[in-house]
Each structure stands twice: as C-alpha cells, then as structure tokens.
C-alpha cells in the first residue's frame, strides 16, 4: 500500500486530486498546512506539495524534507513563471505541475514517481542514512569505506564530499555552483571552477569502468552533474 500525502489548503482541489489519483493500492493523506504535513510526512511514499500554504512556504518545507529524505515530491502551484519552476526543481522537487492542470496528467506523473521509487527500493539502493548500496557499489560515509565489486576504493576528502552530494541527490541535478559552495565551503568564491571538473574526473577514474563513458556520474551540460540511477537517463557526458 502506497501512502500519498497531498499538501493543499484548497479543500475542494485537494479532494479532487485525491479522487483522481486514488487506486486500490494507494492510501491518500490530506494536509492543509505545513504543520499538519510535518505530522504525516514520515509515513508518506510520495508528496504532492503546494507552494502557497497558510502557515508557510511549500518550498521551505521541501528544503526541510531534502535534509533527511529522497522522498519523491511533486510541486503543485499557480506560479508558472520560469523562475518559480527553476527554484522548485533546484530545491529538490522531482516534478512540477502548474495550475490549472489535467488530472490525467497528474495521475500519470504520480505513477512515474512511484515506479521510480519502487526501482530504488527493489535495487536496495540504501539501507541507512549514511550507508548506501548501488548496484556493485558500497559506500559507508561514516566509516569512510568505499567499495566497487568488493574491492576497496581510496577517496580523498574532497572526492568523498563530492560523492556524498551526488549519491544523496541521485536522480536529481546538482548545480555546479552548489557543488563548489558545499565542497569548498568558505573558500568557494576563490576556487577555480576547473577544480570541480578535475575532481569529477578523478572520481570517475576510480568508480567508473570506463571514465570516458561514465554510467553513473553524468554531466548535464551548462548546469551541473547527477548520479544516474536505474530509473533515470540524462544523455551525453563529458
């Protein structure tokens, strides 16, 4: 049984969404505020989240979710400006739908996100917050132990930070600027942007079977990088 949390303060719209996406294997939970959503979030398998809520911003709540979870989130809002969409996706949204919208399209996108989540769980991509298993990789970020096909991999502190940012956001694009800021912290503004490309190359050399044709660490040209999981394919690489 899949638990879908709808966070929408318009009761009529919330009821309509619930009816449209309800199936025999789904349980719908409705919340009209951020406070109520916080009480229900832990049991959710997917969240449909409005931006404008009576007690706060859906974007802020999304950022809060992303601090501890890769739970699929579909943003639902009347804001259709390009900047609003970019902000939602950069904050960690998996999809973004603007009002008015087709309930059939929303239902299809919900199915897509649930299928993606099933693939992650079936592949046993993660067992605990800081121990992650992906295909033939084993990453223990607390114990600083990294293996590929059972063989130990030695990573520098910088490479460990980069790897953690990518795998904890797998399936999502992480902007170059965000990677530089989080890896090099207070020195970010003085770091040559080429340093990130060099670190990406070193990480690929250690993790990929063929670093020239990476299967996991993908480049999204002009934007950033993503750790590609079994449910998403981005295309060309460096």
C-alpha positions as CSV (number, residue, x, y, z in Angstrom):
1,X,0.0,0.0,0.0
2,X,1.4,3.4,-1.1
3,X,0.8,6.4,1.1
4,X,0.4,9.6,-0.9
5,X,0.4,12.9,1.0
6,X,-1.4,15.8,-0.6
7,X,-0.4,19.2,1.0
8,X,-3.0,21.6,-0.4
9,X,-5.1,24.2,1.6
10,X,-7.9,24.4,-1.1
11,X,-10.1,21.6,0.3
12,X,-12.1,21.3,-3.0
13,X,-9.0,20.9,-5.1
14,X,-7.4,18.6,-2.5
15,X,-10.5,16.3,-2.6
16,X,-10.5,16.4,-6.4
17,X,-6.8,15.3,-6.6
18,X,-7.4,12.6,-4.0
19,X,-10.3,11.1,-6.1
20,X,-8.2,11.4,-9.3
21,X,-5.1,9.5,-8.0
22,X,-6.8,7.1,-5.6
23,X,-6.3,3.4,-6.6
24,X,-6.7,0.1,-4.8
25,X,-3.1,0.0,-3.7
26,X,-2.9,3.7,-2.5
27,X,-3.8,5.4,0.7
28,X,-4.4,9.2,0.4
29,X,-3.5,11.5,3.3
30,X,-4.6,15.2,3.1
31,X,-3.0,18.1,4.8
32,X,-4.0,21.7,4.6
33,X,-0.9,23.2,6.2
34,X,2.8,22.7,6.7
35,X,2.3,21.9,10.4
36,X,-0.1,19.1,9.6
37,X,2.1,17.9,6.8
38,X,5.0,17.5,9.2
39,X,2.9,15.2,11.3
40,X,2.2,13.0,8.3
41,X,5.4,13.1,6.3
42,X,7.2,10.2,7.9
43,X,4.7,7.7,6.6
44,X,4.5,9.1,3.0
45,X,5.8,7.3,-0.1
46,X,5.2,10.4,-2.3
47,X,4.2,14.0,-1.6
48,X,2.1,16.4,-3.8
49,X,3.0,19.8,-2.4
50,X,1.5,23.2,-3.0
51,X,3.9,26.2,-2.7
52,X,1.5,28.7,-1.1
53,X,0.2,27.4,2.2
54,X,-1.4,29.3,5.1
55,X,1.4,28.8,7.6
56,X,4.5,28.8,5.4
57,X,6.1,28.2,2.0
58,X,6.0,24.8,0.3
59,X,9.5,25.5,-1.0
60,X,10.8,25.9,2.5
61,X,9.1,22.7,3.6
62,X,10.6,20.9,0.5
63,X,14.1,22.0,1.6
64,X,13.3,20.7,5.0
65,X,12.3,17.3,3.6
66,X,15.5,17.2,1.5
67,X,17.7,17.5,4.6
68,X,16.7,13.9,5.5
69,X,15.0,12.2,2.6
70,X,15.0,11.5,-1.1
71,X,11.2,11.0,-0.9
72,X,9.5,11.8,-4.3
73,X,7.9,15.3,-4.3
74,X,5.7,16.8,-7.0
75,X,5.2,20.5,-6.7
76,X,1.8,21.9,-7.4
77,X,1.3,25.6,-7.7
78,X,-0.3,28.5,-9.6
79,X,3.2,30.0,-10.0
80,X,4.0,29.3,-13.7
81,X,6.9,31.8,-14.0
82,X,10.1,30.1,-15.3
83,X,12.0,31.3,-12.2
84,X,9.4,29.7,-9.9
85,X,9.8,26.4,-11.7
86,X,13.6,26.5,-11.6
87,X,13.5,27.4,-7.9
88,X,11.2,24.4,-7.2
89,X,13.4,22.0,-9.1
90,X,16.6,23.4,-7.6
91,X,15.1,23.0,-4.1
92,X,14.8,19.3,-4.8
93,X,11.4,18.8,-6.5
94,X,11.1,15.7,-8.7
95,X,8.4,17.2,-10.8
96,X,6.5,20.5,-11.1
97,X,2.9,21.0,-12.3
98,X,1.2,24.4,-12.6
99,X,-2.5,25.2,-12.1
100,X,-4.7,24.7,-13.9
101,X,-3.7,21.2,-14.8
102,X,-5.0,18.0,-16.2
103,X,-5.9,15.4,-13.5
104,X,-5.0,12.7,-16.0
105,X,-1.5,14.2,-16.5
106,X,-1.1,14.5,-12.7
107,X,-2.1,10.8,-12.3
108,X,0.4,9.7,-14.9
109,X,3.2,11.7,-13.2
110,X,2.3,10.2,-9.8
111,X,2.6,6.7,-11.4
112,X,6.0,7.7,-12.8
113,X,7.4,8.8,-9.4
114,X,6.0,5.7,-7.6
115,X,7.6,3.4,-10.2
116,X,10.9,5.2,-9.8
117,X,10.7,4.8,-6.0
118,X,9.9,1.1,-6.5
119,X,13.1,0.7,-8.6
120,X,15.2,2.3,-5.9
121,X,13.8,0.1,-3.2
122,X,13.9,-3.1,-5.3
123,X,17.6,-2.4,-6.1
124,X,18.3,-1.9,-2.4
125,X,19.9,1.4,-3.1
126,X,20.2,2.4,0.5
127,X,20.0,0.6,3.9
128,X,20.6,3.5,6.3
129,X,21.2,7.2,6.3
130,X,25.0,7.0,5.6
131,X,25.4,3.5,4.2
132,X,24.4,3.2,0.6
133,X,24.5,0.3,-1.8
134,X,24.0,1.0,-5.5
135,X,24.5,-1.9,-8.0
136,X,28.0,-3.1,-7.3
137,X,29.0,-0.1,-5.1
138,X,29.1,0.0,-1.3
139,X,29.5,3.5,0.3
140,X,29.8,3.9,4.1
141,X,30.2,7.7,4.6
142,X,30.5,7.4,8.4
143,X,33.2,4.7,8.3
144,X,34.8,6.2,5.2
145,X,34.7,2.8,3.5
146,X,34.1,2.6,-0.2
147,X,34.0,-0.5,-2.4
148,X,33.3,-1.4,-6.0
149,X,32.6,-5.0,-6.8
150,X,34.0,-5.8,-3.3
151,X,37.3,-4.0,-4.0
152,X,38.3,-1.1,-1.7
153,X,38.5,2.4,-3.2
154,X,40.6,5.1,-1.7
155,X,39.0,8.5,-1.9
156,X,40.3,11.9,-0.9
157,X,38.2,14.1,1.5
158,X,37.2,16.2,-1.4
159,X,36.2,13.2,-3.5
160,X,34.2,11.8,-0.5
161,X,32.3,15.1,-0.2
162,X,31.5,15.2,-4.0
163,X,30.4,11.5,-4.0
164,X,28.1,12.1,-1.0
165,X,26.5,15.1,-2.6
166,X,25.9,13.2,-5.8
167,X,24.5,9.9,-4.4
168,X,22.4,11.6,-1.7
169,X,20.8,13.6,-4.6
170,X,20.8,10.7,-7.1
171,X,18.3,11.1,-9.9
172,X,18.5,14.9,-9.4
173,X,20.7,17.5,-11.0
174,X,23.2,19.2,-8.6
175,X,24.3,22.6,-9.9
176,X,28.0,23.3,-10.4
177,X,27.7,26.3,-8.1
178,X,26.1,24.3,-5.4
179,X,28.8,21.6,-5.5
180,X,31.6,24.2,-5.4
181,X,29.9,26.0,-2.5
182,X,29.3,22.9,-0.4
183,X,32.6,21.1,-1.1
184,X,35.0,24.1,-0.7
185,X,32.7,26.0,1.8
186,X,34.1,29.4,2.8
187,X,36.8,29.2,0.1
188,X,34.2,28.6,-2.7
189,X,34.4,32.1,-4.2
190,X,38.2,31.7,-4.6
191,X,38.1,28.2,-6.1
192,X,38.8,27.9,-9.8
193,X,35.7,26.3,-11.4
194,X,38.1,23.9,-13.2
195,X,38.8,22.3,-9.7
196,X,35.3,20.7,-9.8
197,X,35.9,19.3,-13.3
198,X,39.2,17.8,-12.2
199,X,37.6,16.3,-9.0
200,X,34.7,14.8,-11.2
201,X,37.3,13.2,-13.5
202,X,39.3,11.7,-10.6
203,X,36.1,10.3,-9.1
204,X,35.1,8.8,-12.4
205,X,38.5,7.3,-12.9
206,X,38.1,5.5,-9.5
207,X,34.4,4.5,-9.8
208,X,33.5,4.0,-13.5
209,X,34.5,1.0,-15.6
210,X,35.2,3.5,-18.4
211,X,35.6,7.0,-17.2
212,X,35.3,8.3,-20.8
213,X,31.9,6.7,-21.0
214,X,30.5,7.1,-17.4
215,X,27.4,5.1,-16.5
216,X,26.8,6.8,-13.1
217,X,28.4,10.3,-12.8
218,X,26.6,12.2,-15.6
219,X,27.2,15.7,-16.9
220,X,24.1,17.9,-17.6
221,X,25.8,20.4,-19.9
222,X,25.8,24.0,-18.7
223,X,24.1,23.1,-15.4
224,X,25.8,20.6,-13.3
225,X,26.1,16.8,-12.6
226,X,23.9,14.0,-11.5
227,X,24.4,10.4,-10.1
228,X,22.2,8.5,-12.5
229,X,20.2,5.7,-11.0
230,X,18.4,2.9,-12.8
231,X,15.2,5.0,-13.2
232,X,16.7,8.0,-15.0
233,X,18.9,8.6,-18.0
234,X,20.2,12.1,-18.8
235,X,22.1,11.6,-22.1
236,X,25.5,12.8,-23.2
237,X,28.5,13.1,-20.9
238,X,31.9,14.8,-20.8
